Amino acid sequence: MAMLRPILLGILLPAVVAGLALLVAWRPWRRGGGAGGGGAGHAEAAAGAWGGALGFGCGYVAGQLAGVGLPAFPPRESMDWFPWIAFAAALLGLLEASGRGPAWLRWGLRAALSVGAIRLVLAPEIAYRAWGVWESSAWVAGLAVAGLLVWSGLEAAARRAPAAALAPAWVVAGTAVALVLAQSGNAKLGQAAGSLTSAVGAAMVLSWLAPAASFSRGGVPVLAALFPALLVVGCTNNYGEAPTASFLLAAAALPAPLAGILLLRSTPGRPSWKHALLNAAVTLVPAGIGVGLALRAAGAE
Amino acid sequence: MRARKLVGLAAIATALAVLPSLRADDAAVQNFKIDPVHSTAIFRVKHLGASWFYGRFNEVGGAFKVDEKNPAGSSIEVEIKVESVDTHDAKRDAHLKAPDFFNAKQFPSMTFKSKEVKAVDKDVFEVAGDLTLHGVTKPLTVKVERAGAGKDPWGGYRMGFETTFTLKRSDYGMNYMPEALGEDIRVILSVEGMRT
């Protein structure tokens, strides 16, 4: 029972914190089903977009603090940086939710956050391998580009589909990330990914009450900054048996719902259960294979 | 006359040959290199509040200096490789090396460097110094007992010490899974030094 306490705190607390933020932002009790409900469309959905930034960011931080413990200050280990990355990503999400600024500025800030996050969490690996400036820069740049690709996939999906059609798929992807990290011998990282997934889970529940509410411009920066950085730390500190393919497939699962969206051409507005199911099913392919490989490797040991 | 000279020379030669070892054994200040093969670091930690499980570190190194006449002039430095943690379970060892606990990649070793040595009696010393574990350095004072000393079969000279002390792992930023693993870690460190 004692073991359940940190799990409950790390999973339930982020859901509650994220749920409260999303509840205030999306206001599902309003006539027409909350943000963007009914015919209100994009404009209102964007108006509540800050809820994703605040909910996912604060939900994650609450989950890490309650489940994993207080991070050291100043940060010493990669894990200590994640709350700060979450705050920075939430701030960027709030900025993007305002809808102001040209596209080049948005992508510039996204690139800065990706590079910064990867550089910070990769620092112990750079020191361990004694990489020089060029080698470490190449690794940071390469991983940041990969992170930005995931980001663009998440963004494209969130722009095309409402939260109700996406959230189940992202819960599947987040769960895969958490399981792969746990199989890599990093329970803390797995728990952290579980906290973020739990925040998305709260959005999944609320999105059925506010069907047209969207993640775009708000929650995506938090997901796009944290999930890839967590996977990078897990992969470079792989003390379990999880193969590298598991990490890559878990990362690929994050933008995977885009394939389902393009397939059914879902549009903002009330999604059908078919959209949500197809997106989740498409995501389950890389997610399931990634987790399956990790579990098989652990079982084969 | 010639025979007496020869006997005299032989006596001097014998004395010269024996003198260094006598001098070394009785020297006030002696330096030792820790013998990793005969040094041990064992720890115990409570599991689920139910039982103690024991582990050890298989790579213990360092050096110490013993000043018999002036114990304050003595010192010790011990380095233990975190990668060598051994709890008789490969999966648990891997988890202990991961960032969840020791974070062996980032913090590959734990060290103790003495700052002050006081003699409590002939074979017991109070050693104060800094323990660095998991990247955190904190002062630590331990009571050290001399286990013994003597010549080895290869002409060397050895001396051993042992200490037992308790750490709080959260003091060193290792605070994960407090419900599963106890806060207090009891450590037994036994070192054998080869005189250099």
Interface residues (C-beta under 8 A of the other chain):
Chain A: A2 M3 R5 P6 V68 G69 L70 A72 R76 E77 S78 M79 P124 E125 A127 Y128 G185 N186 A187 K188 L189 V233 T236 N237 Y239 G240 E301
Chain B: L48 G49 K91 A94 H95 K97 A98 P99 D100 N103 K105 Q106 G135 V136 G173 N175 Y176 M177 E179 A180
